Amino acid sequence: MNENNGFIVINKKILKWEWYQDTNTVRLFLHLLLIANWEDKRWQGIEVKRGQVITSLKHLVQQTKLTLQQVRTSLTRLISTNEITKTTTNKYTVITINNYNRYQDYNKQNNKQITNEQQTNNKQITTTKQINNITNKQYISTTILEYVEENFGRTLSPVECEEILSWNDNELTRYAIKQAVLLNKISTKYISRILSAYERENVKTVQQAQERERKYNVSKPKKYIEKLPDWFDKDFSKQEATIEEQQEIKELLSKYE
């Protein structure tokens, strides 16, 4: 059977997925669903299980038309929310879609929906509560990654994404990001140091951060500028001598005639 004639199941719940607004991540994830093994197979002596893909960054770039950096960033995001796991060797990368069976067991889902319609309705209520109770950190992390990329004016590296995901997304963190950009410190390391200082000094609000900066600026030693006398910049070469001074000069010169 030609696998290109098959299909995958996409549940409408994807509309509430935290990465749904991230076009690159959605594109990559759907691509992985499309190319993943639908049954266990062997490849060059390796067992590749259902829901797994043997690929490489180069192949993913070619297949999705994303840049290398975009592929790396999207993989990092998918890993951070446990959508996939990734194992890399010096020859290839194995990507496992962690919930592939749940996504693609169409017959089971269809039969279960028909035979347990009432239970499904009850579960929908529970599911709605679960969606609403997604941890703030997961929901916010999507937002803060986009916020940092927007302020940095470039795509983030996987290492930067991992560091940013460790931050709390709140008004104070966003203020620290803005301050770093204003100082031309386009670095997640620099922002992490600011946030560590806030925590160490028990700074909890933007107002406290601004007060901290004001005190720091006041306490900074000012550069000493020596005040020069008023006559320092005068050009005496163009100043004319008085009549008395001219007479003294003539008398002095006459001695040498």
Secondary structure, 3 states (H helix, E strand, C coil): CCHHHCCCCCCHHHHHCCCCCCHHHHHHHHHHHHHCCCCCEEECCEEECCCEEEECHHHHHHHHCCCHHHHHHHHHHHHHCCCEEEEECCCCEEEEECCHHHHHCHHHHHHHHHHCHHHHHHHHHHHHHHHHCCCHHHHHHHHHHHHHHHHHCCCCCHHHHHHHCCCCCCHHHHHHHHHHHHCCCCCHHHHHHHHHHHHHCCCCCHHHHHHHHHHHHHHCCCCCCCCCCHHHHCCHHHCCCCHHHHHHHHHHHHCCC
